[in-house]
Amino acid sequence: MSRSPRAVPSRARRKKVFKATKGFYGRRKNNITSANAAADRSLQHNYVGRKLRKRNFRALWIQRINAAVREHGLTYSRFMSGLAKAGIEIDRKVLSDLAIHEPAAFKALVDQASK
């Protein structure tokens, strides 16, 4: 049985890891053992970060809505419950965008919610 050369796939694996760890500091970028661990950990951080980003943006939208609603003499929770009772279903991202870019339209929503 002939011996199969294994240099090509192993070099490809290493290249893939080193590409993922490009820009890392110290041995983490050019030592395969350290780079493997760093690349695995970075993928875990990426996964967690994608969840955190959703959480952070929702908090930001709520803060913006709260600030805009308080200018009209209402609180965030009263505003959201008023919208629900009025049957208006707009998500927080759109409400935040309206509060910033379309203050007149947002004021109309506040009036609807305060009835």
C-alpha positions, 0 to 999 in steps of 0.5 A: 500500500502506498503512503499518502502525503498528508502535508496539503490538508494539514497545511490547509488546516493551519492556514485556516486557523492562522487566517482566523487569528490574524491580528492577534497579539503574541504567540496567539497568531503564529503558534498553532497550538495557541492559535487553535485555542485562541480561534476557538475562544474567539468563535465562542465570544462571537456567538455570545456577542451576537446575543448581547448585541440584540439585548443592547439594541433593545435597551437603547431603543427603550431608552430613546422611546422613554426620553421622547415620550417624557417630552410629551408628559408620559412614561415609557410603561404608560405609553406602551400599555396605551399603545397595546390598548389602542391596538397599535402594534409597532416594535421598539426599533421602529418607535425609536426611529420615529421618535428621532426622525419623525417627531410629528408622527411620534407625537400622533402615536403618543396622543393615541396612546394617552387617550 
